[in-house]
């Protein structure tokens, strides 16, 4: 099996978690460069074939779905933003209620 037949499905699984097309293209390009350069480095150091080196690099990168979700979260931490907005809104409401009660009970 050629190294590209190993890399393409891995990249597809990573990139399906990324929503913005320019970011997806950039991640695909950077990951491809990283995989190939790291595989070449491993081949030069040891007696690995290109395919074995690529397999080793992909194993080291870990599960593509986990990597894709982590990259999405790093790029657009939407859940965290929503949580912070809700959290701030609740605290503002509490402070306004306390201020209102303080003014009207004095």
C-alpha positions in Angstrom: 0.0 0.0 0.0 1.4 3.4 -0.9 1.9 6.0 1.8 -0.7 8.3 0.2 -3.4 5.6 0.6 -2.6 5.7 4.3 -2.5 9.4 4.6 -5.6 10.4 2.6 -8.1 8.5 4.8 -6.5 9.7 8.0 -6.6 13.4 6.8 -10.2 12.9 5.7 -11.2 11.7 9.1 -9.4 14.6 10.8 -10.8 17.2 8.4 -14.4 16.1 8.6 -14.5 17.7 12.0 -13.4 21.1 10.8 -16.2 23.3 9.6 -14.4 26.3 7.9 -13.1 25.3 4.4 -10.0 27.5 4.4 -9.0 26.2 7.9 -9.7 22.6 6.7 -7.4 23.1 3.7 -4.6 24.6 5.8 -4.8 21.8 8.4 -4.7 19.2 5.6 -1.7 20.9 4.0 0.2 21.2 7.3 -0.6 17.7 8.5 0.5 16.3 5.1 3.8 18.2 5.3 4.3 17.1 8.9 3.5 13.4 8.2 5.8 13.2 5.2 8.7 15.1 6.8 8.5 13.0 10.0 8.2 9.8 8.0 11.3 10.8 5.9 13.2 11.6 9.2 12.3 8.1 10.5 13.3 6.4 7.3 16.7 8.2 7.4 17.3 7.1 11.0 16.3 3.5 10.7 15.7 0.7 8.3 12.0 1.5 7.8 10.2 1.5 4.5 8.2 4.6 3.5 5.0 2.8 4.4 6.2 1.7 7.8 7.4 5.2 8.6 4.1 6.7 7.6 2.2 4.1 9.7 4.4 4.9 12.7 3.8 8.7 12.3 0.0 8.2 12.0 0.1 6.0 15.1 2.0 8.7 17.0 -0.5 11.4 15.9 -3.3 9.3 17.5 -6.9 8.8 16.7 -7.9 11.1 13.7 -11.3 11.8 15.2 -9.8 13.0 18.5 -7.3 15.1 16.7 -10.0 16.7 14.4 -12.2 17.5 17.4 -9.2 19.1 19.2 -8.3 21.2 16.2 -11.9 22.3 15.9 -12.0 23.2 19.6 -8.7 25.1 19.3 -10.0 27.1 16.3 -13.5 27.8 17.4 -14.2 27.2 21.1 -17.9 27.9 20.5 -19.1 25.9 23.5 -16.7 27.8 25.8 -17.9 31.1 24.4 -21.5 30.2 24.8 -20.9 29.1 28.4 -19.0 32.3 29.2 -21.8 34.4 27.8 -24.5 32.6 29.8 -22.3 32.7 32.9 -21.7 36.4 32.6 -25.4 37.1 31.9 -26.5 35.2 35.0 -24.0 37.1 37.2 -25.1 40.5 35.7 -28.7 39.6 36.4 -27.9 38.7 40.0 -26.0 41.9 40.5 -28.8 44.0 39.0 -31.3 42.3 41.2 -29.2 42.9 44.3 -28.7 46.6 43.3 -32.5 47.0 42.7 -33.3 45.4 46.0 -30.7 47.6 47.8 -32.0 50.8 46.3 -35.7 50.0 46.9 -35.4 48.6 50.4 -33.4 51.5 51.8 
